[in-house]
Amino acid sequence: MELDSDLSLKRLINILAHEMVHVKQFATGELIDNPSGKTVKWQGKRMTMRDDDGYWTLPWEIEAYGRQPGLYARFRRDTGI
């Protein structure tokens, strides 16, 4: 992962929080990529990745964006930054 050092600290931490949700999804086996890039497994269910699938409707993105604000808030609370 590469992060743009020109971004604000708030934006960097939010991006990192979002991506760490994806790390959790892969580490627990909730999300499994198929090397072909055409399908994934999400929570044991095979999903076909079609061009008309909306990024914002992908369940793993919904989870990542949904958890991002809370993870950012916890980071702020725990670090005082």
N, C-alpha and C positions, 0 to 999 in steps of 0.2 A: 504494500500500500504506500502510495506517495501522497503527502499532504502539502498543500501550497502554503509556504511560510508567509505569504502576503495576506492570508485570511486573518480575521480577528480571532482572538483566543476562544471566544464564545463559539464561533462557527467551527473552529478546529475541534473543540471538545464535542460539539454536537455530531460532527461527522464521525469522529472516533467512536462515540457511543453507538451510533447507528451501525457502524461496521462491526462492532463487538457483539451486537445482537446476532449478526450473521455468523460470526465465529462460533457463538453458542449454538446456533442452529446446525451448523456443520459438525461441531464436536459431539453433539448429542444424537446425531443421526436424523434429526427432524427434516433437514434439507440435504439431499444427495444429488449432486450434479451428474448427468450422463455426459461422458466425454464428447459425444456427438453434438451436444448443445441443443438438441431438438426436444429433449424431455428432461424432467427432473422428478425426483420423488419428494413430496412434501407430506410429512407425517404419515408415511407408508403408502400414499396414494400417488400413482404415476400421473404426471400432468404433461401434456404436450404444449410446447412453447411455439405458439403461432405468431405470425406477424401482427395479427389483429388483437393479441392480448395486450391489455393496458397495463403499463408498468405499475400504476397506482392501485390496481386491483389484485396484484399478486399477493397471496397471503403472507409470504415471508417478508415482503416490503411493508405491508400493513402492520405486522408485528414490530418490525424494526423502527418505523416511523412512530408507532404508538408508544414504544418504550423509551425512545430517545429523549423526550422532555424530562421524564422522571429520572433517568440516569444522569442527565446534565444537572438537574437540581440536587441530586444526591452528591455528585462530585463537588458542586459548589459548597454544599453544607459541610461535607467531610474535609475539604481542603481549605475552606475559607477564602478561596480565590474568587 
